Amino acid sequence: MPHIYHGKDTLILTDVQKEDFPSGLSRIDATYKCRTTEADNLAPLLNAGNRLPEFPTYIIRQNPTRVTGTDGFTTFTSSSFAGTLSTSAGVPTVFGAAIGDFTLNYQYQVGNELLTAGTNKLKILSDTITRTFTILPNISVTTLATPTESVSIKILSIDGSDLYIGRDFIINTQYGRFTLAQIIGASQIINVNRQSFGGVDEVQVTWGLAPGEYNIYG
């Protein structure tokens, strides 16, 4: 015996599954049904980039899957994402470690000529700081504030004897005293993993000391 449907001609939300991640990313998988005769007209509402009906803070990542049933109804399944957009408050910090090679050149100037008086090559073990969070797609990670956690270091080896590096990582020269942190600088971004989820990006950023060559000017 045929049935006559007297309900709505719009999308009908039939199921919602939500998952929240430590990074602040949140996902909703939503299932909608509608009359098959209206499916072509209603499908664009669930296109990628649109806000999910009933959940306007969530943006649809991809066009929905579509199944046309034999009962006169079409089923759409759509995945959408939102993020807290918090890069500091409540964001878990993971400490790691990295070993890098650093070269320190002690240079001084005579007239207009810059001379290198000595070079030390250091192998340094240092902390790394990793955070995973969400930001908008148009935000550059270079604008993010450096974490306030301190980065500890340990000198594993030193080649060269032109500079004296004391136990507190103080470098003594005839022109003054320098800390290793003053020369190598504060921690900076050394690695980025970024994934787009439509209207929000999940980003994993690691800060640490950048290996390379540094100059001390006397």
C-alpha positions in Angstrom: 0.0 0.0 0.0 1.5 3.4 -1.0 2.2 6.0 1.7 1.6 9.7 1.4 4.2 12.0 3.0 2.8 15.2 4.4 6.1 16.5 5.9 8.5 19.2 5.0 10.0 19.8 1.6 13.3 20.9 3.2 16.4 19.0 4.4 15.5 17.0 7.5 18.3 16.4 10.0 18.2 12.8 11.1 21.5 12.1 12.8 24.5 14.1 14.3 27.8 12.7 15.4 30.3 15.1 17.0 34.0 14.7 17.8 36.2 17.2 19.6 40.0 17.0 19.4 42.7 18.2 21.8 43.9 20.8 19.3 40.6 22.6 19.5 39.3 21.1 16.2 35.7 19.9 16.2 34.0 17.8 13.6 30.3 17.1 13.0 29.1 14.3 10.7 25.5 15.1 9.9 22.9 13.1 8.0 20.0 14.7 6.2 17.0 13.3 4.3 14.7 15.0 1.8 12.2 14.1 -0.8 14.1 12.8 -3.9 12.0 15.2 -6.0 13.7 18.1 -4.1 17.2 16.6 -3.8 18.7 18.5 -6.7 17.4 21.8 -5.3 18.5 21.2 -1.8 22.0 19.6 -2.5 23.7 23.0 -3.0 22.9 23.8 0.7 25.5 21.2 1.7 28.2 22.1 -0.8 31.8 22.6 0.4 32.4 26.0 2.0 28.9 26.5 3.2 27.9 26.6 6.8 26.2 23.5 8.1 22.5 24.1 8.6 21.5 24.1 12.3 25.3 24.4 13.2 26.4 27.7 11.6 29.8 27.8 13.3 30.8 24.6 11.4 31.9 24.9 7.8 31.4 22.0 5.3 34.7 20.6 4.0 33.6 18.6 1.0 30.4 18.1 -1.0 28.2 15.5 0.7 27.7 11.9 -0.2 24.3 11.3 -1.7 22.2 8.1 -1.7 18.9 7.9 -3.5 16.6 5.4 -1.8 13.7 3.4 -3.2 11.3 4.9 -0.6 11.2 8.3 -2.3 13.8 9.9 -0.1 17.4 10.9 -0.7 20.0 10.8 2.1 22.9 13.2 2.3 25.9 12.8 4.7 28.1 15.8 5.3 31.2 16.5 7.3 32.0 19.9 8.7 34.6 21.5 11.0 35.1 24.3 13.4 37.9 25.3 15.7 38.5 27.2 18.9 41.1 29.4 17.2 43.0 29.6 20.4 46.8 29.4 20.1 47.7 29.7 23.8 45.0 29.3 26.4 44.4 25.6 27.1 46.7 24.4 24.3 48.7 21.4 25.4 52.5 21.8 25.2 54.7 18.8 24.4 58.4 19.0 25.2 60.9 17.2 23.0 64.6 17.5 22.2 66.8 18.1 19.2 70.5 18.0 18.5 72.0 20.7 16.3 75.3 21.9 15.0 76.2 25.6 15.6 79.1 27.6 14.4 80.2 30.7 16.3 82.5 33.2 14.5 84.2 35.8 16.6 84.7 38.8 14.4 86.1 42.3 14.8 86.5 45.3 12.5 89.7 47.1 11.6 88.9 50.2 9.6 86.4 49.0 7.0 87.6 45.4 7.0 85.7 42.8 9.0 88.1 40.0 10.2 87.3 36.7 11.8 89.5 36.1 14.8 88.3 32.6 15.7 85.6 30.0 15.2 84.0 27.5 17.5 81.8 24.6 16.4 79.3 23.4 18.9 77.0 20.4 19.1 74.1 21.4 21.3 71.2 19.4 22.8 68.2 21.7 23.3 64.5 21.5 24.2 61.8 21.8 21.6 58.3 22.9 22.3 55.4 21.6 20.2 51.8 22.8 20.2 48.8 21.8 18.1 45.9 24.2 17.6 43.5 25.7 15.1 43.8 28.9 13.2 42.0 30.5 10.2 43.3 29.5 6.8 44.5 33.1 6.0 46.7 33.4 9.2 50.4 32.9 8.9 52.2 30.9 11.6 54.9 33.5 11.5 52.6 35.9 13.4 52.2 33.5 16.3 53.8 34.5 19.6 56.7 32.4 20.9 55.9 30.1 23.8 56.8 31.5 27.2 58.3 28.2 28.3 62.1 28.4 28.6 64.3 26.3 26.3 67.1 24.6 28.1 70.4 23.7 26.4 73.3 21.3 26.9 76.6 21.6 25.1 77.6 18.2 23.9 80.9 19.1 22.3 83.1 22.1 21.3 85.7 22.2 18.6 88.1 25.1 18.6 89.6 27.1 21.4 89.2 30.7 20.2 86.4 31.5 22.6 86.0 30.4 26.2 82.6 29.2 27.1 82.1 28.9 30.8 79.8 26.5 32.7 76.9 29.0 32.6 77.3 29.3 28.9 78.9 32.7 29.2 81.2 33.6 26.3 84.1 35.8 27.4 85.8 38.0 24.9 88.0 41.1 25.2 85.0 43.1 24.2 82.5 41.8 26.7 80.6 38.9 28.0 77.8 37.2 26.0 75.4 34.5 26.9 74.9 31.7 24.4 71.2 32.7 24.3 72.1 36.2 23.3 74.1 35.0 20.3 71.9 32.1 19.1 68.8 33.9 20.0 65.4 32.9 21.4 63.6 29.8 20.2 62.0 30.1 16.8 59.8 28.0 14.6 61.7 25.0 13.3 58.9 22.9 11.9 55.3 23.3 10.8 52.7 20.7 9.9 49.4 22.2 8.6 46.2 20.6 7.4 43.2 22.3 6.0 39.7 21.4 7.2 37.8 23.8 5.0 37.1 26.9 7.1 39.8 26.1 9.7 43.3 24.8 9.7 44.8 22.4 12.2 48.5 23.4 12.8 51.3 21.6 14.7 54.2 24.0 15.3 57.5 23.2 16.9 59.7 25.9 18.4 63.4 25.4 19.2 66.9 26.6 18.5 67.8 26.9 14.8 71.2 25.3 14.0 73.5 27.3 11.8 76.2 29.9 11.8 76.3 32.8 14.1 78.6 35.8 14.4 79.9 37.6 17.6 81.1 41.1 16.8 83.8 42.7 18.9 
